[in-house]
């Protein structure tokens, strides 16, 4: 019944509570057909960019949590097959190279660093996402900033395609 009311709210007359619905309202009504068409169009639209950005944010948080939890298997599930990770000295090309390079970071019992997304956006099509935020060392001191590019998969999940970061610039202590 709520859907029928929604259709009427889109442009058709809303019958009074308890009044009978006439055949003209249900059969052959041009406005009803138009409104049903509009309703189906709205339902078929992709999620908004804000919705997709929240998906990417949630995925980035889960990715960081898998790292913090030392769950290598889960962590590496977030990698696209053609992922590219930009290190300080080299670039890891493809999922297998990233696994080889990042496995060392997952060996210690305690994560050597952590990160969290601050800025997250997606493109208008909702199939590419970008996340960026601070990286902290074990003591909680910010040591850098990460940037990640995510690509939406046909099943609706997100995989990391590009990842990199930069160290925080060192600040000179003034002599007092």
C-alpha positions as CSV (number, residue, x, y, z in Angstrom):
1,X,0.0,0.0,0.0
2,X,2.9,2.4,0.7
3,X,4.2,1.9,-2.8
4,X,0.8,2.8,-4.2
5,X,0.7,5.9,-2.1
6,X,4.2,6.8,-3.4
7,X,3.0,6.5,-7.0
8,X,0.1,8.8,-6.3
9,X,2.4,11.2,-4.5
10,X,4.5,11.4,-7.7
11,X,1.8,13.1,-9.5
12,X,-1.5,11.2,-9.3
13,X,-4.5,11.8,-7.1
14,X,-4.4,10.2,-3.7
15,X,-7.7,8.7,-2.9
16,X,-9.2,9.5,0.5
17,X,-8.7,6.9,3.2
18,X,-11.5,4.3,2.9
19,X,-12.6,5.5,-0.6
20,X,-12.6,2.9,-3.3
21,X,-9.9,2.9,-6.0
22,X,-11.5,3.4,-9.4
23,X,-10.6,1.2,-12.3
24,X,-9.4,4.4,-14.1
25,X,-6.8,4.9,-11.4
26,X,-5.4,1.4,-11.9
27,X,-6.1,0.5,-15.5
28,X,-5.0,2.7,-18.4
29,X,-4.3,5.9,-16.5
30,X,-1.6,7.8,-18.3
31,X,-0.4,9.5,-15.2
32,X,-0.2,6.2,-13.3
33,X,1.9,4.7,-16.1
34,X,4.1,7.8,-16.2
35,X,4.5,7.7,-12.5
36,X,5.3,4.0,-12.4
37,X,7.9,4.6,-15.1
38,X,9.4,7.4,-13.1
39,X,9.4,5.2,-10.0
40,X,11.2,2.4,-11.8
41,X,13.7,4.9,-13.2
42,X,14.5,6.2,-9.7
43,X,14.9,2.7,-8.3
44,X,17.3,1.8,-11.2
45,X,19.6,4.7,-10.6
46,X,23.0,3.9,-9.1
47,X,23.7,4.8,-5.5
48,X,24.8,8.4,-5.0
49,X,28.4,9.4,-4.9
50,X,28.0,9.9,-1.1
51,X,26.8,6.4,-0.7
52,X,29.7,5.0,-2.8
53,X,32.2,7.2,-0.8
54,X,30.9,5.6,2.4
55,X,31.4,2.2,0.9
56,X,35.0,3.1,0.1
57,X,35.5,4.5,3.6
58,X,34.2,1.3,5.1
59,X,36.4,-0.8,2.9
60,X,39.5,1.3,3.7
61,X,38.7,0.9,7.5
62,X,38.2,-2.8,7.1
63,X,41.5,-3.0,5.1
64,X,43.4,-1.2,7.9
65,X,41.7,-3.3,10.5
66,X,42.8,-6.5,8.8
67,X,46.4,-5.1,8.9
68,X,46.1,-4.2,12.6
69,X,44.6,-7.6,13.4
70,X,47.6,-9.2,11.5
71,X,45.1,-11.1,9.3
72,X,47.2,-11.4,6.1
73,X,44.7,-13.6,4.3
74,X,41.9,-11.0,4.7
75,X,44.3,-8.1,4.1
76,X,45.4,-9.5,0.7
77,X,41.8,-10.1,-0.4
78,X,41.4,-6.4,-0.8
79,X,44.0,-6.2,-3.6
80,X,43.1,-6.0,-7.2
81,X,45.0,-8.4,-9.4
82,X,46.8,-5.5,-11.1
83,X,47.4,-3.5,-7.9
84,X,50.3,-1.1,-7.9
85,X,51.9,-0.1,-4.6
86,X,54.3,2.8,-4.7
87,X,57.0,2.4,-2.0
88,X,59.7,4.9,-1.1
89,X,62.2,3.2,-3.4
90,X,60.3,1.1,-5.8
91,X,56.9,0.2,-7.1
92,X,55.3,-3.2,-6.6
93,X,53.5,-4.3,-9.7
94,X,50.6,-6.7,-9.4
95,X,49.0,-8.6,-6.5
96,X,51.8,-11.1,-6.2
97,X,54.5,-8.5,-5.8
98,X,52.4,-6.6,-3.3
99,X,51.9,-9.8,-1.3
100,X,55.6,-10.5,-1.3
101,X,56.5,-6.9,-0.3
102,X,53.8,-6.4,2.4
103,X,54.1,-9.9,3.9
104,X,57.1,-8.6,5.9
105,X,54.9,-5.8,7.5
106,X,52.4,-8.5,8.6
107,X,55.0,-10.7,10.4
108,X,55.5,-8.8,13.7
109,X,52.9,-9.5,16.4
110,X,52.1,-5.8,16.6
111,X,51.5,-3.7,13.5
112,X,54.4,-1.3,12.9
113,X,52.0,1.4,11.8
114,X,48.3,2.2,11.3
115,X,46.2,4.5,9.1
116,X,42.7,5.9,8.9
117,X,40.8,7.6,6.1
118,X,40.1,11.3,6.4
119,X,39.1,12.2,2.9
120,X,37.1,9.9,0.7
121,X,35.6,10.6,-2.7
122,X,34.3,8.7,-5.7
123,X,33.7,9.6,-9.3
124,X,30.2,10.3,-10.6
125,X,29.9,6.8,-12.1
126,X,30.6,5.3,-8.6
127,X,33.2,2.9,-9.9
128,X,36.4,4.6,-8.7
129,X,37.2,5.8,-5.2
130,X,40.0,7.7,-3.6
131,X,40.9,7.7,0.1
132,X,43.6,9.6,1.9
133,X,44.6,10.1,5.5
134,X,47.3,10.0,8.2
135,X,49.6,7.2,8.9
136,X,50.8,6.7,12.5
137,X,53.7,4.8,14.1
138,X,53.3,2.5,17.0
139,X,53.5,5.4,19.5
140,X,50.6,7.2,17.7
141,X,52.9,9.9,16.1
142,X,51.9,10.8,12.5
143,X,54.7,9.7,10.2
144,X,53.0,10.2,6.8
145,X,49.9,10.3,4.7
146,X,48.5,7.5,2.6
147,X,46.6,7.7,-0.7
148,X,44.6,4.8,-2.1
149,X,42.6,4.4,-5.3
150,X,39.8,1.8,-5.2
151,X,37.9,0.2,-8.1
152,X,34.4,-1.2,-7.6
153,X,34.1,-4.9,-8.7
154,X,31.1,-6.4,-10.5
155,X,30.0,-8.0,-7.3
156,X,29.8,-4.6,-5.6
157,X,33.0,-5.0,-3.5
158,X,35.9,-2.6,-3.7
159,X,39.6,-3.6,-4.5
160,X,42.6,-1.4,-4.0
161,X,44.2,-0.6,-7.3
162,X,46.8,2.1,-6.4
163,X,48.4,2.8,-3.1
164,X,51.2,5.0,-1.9
165,X,52.1,7.6,0.6
166,X,54.4,10.3,1.7
167,X,56.4,10.9,4.8
168,X,55.6,13.9,7.0
169,X,58.1,16.6,6.3
170,X,60.6,17.0,9.2
171,X,60.3,20.2,11.1
172,X,63.4,21.9,12.5
173,X,63.3,22.6,16.2
174,X,64.2,26.2,16.8
175,X,67.0,26.7,19.3
176,X,65.8,28.7,22.3
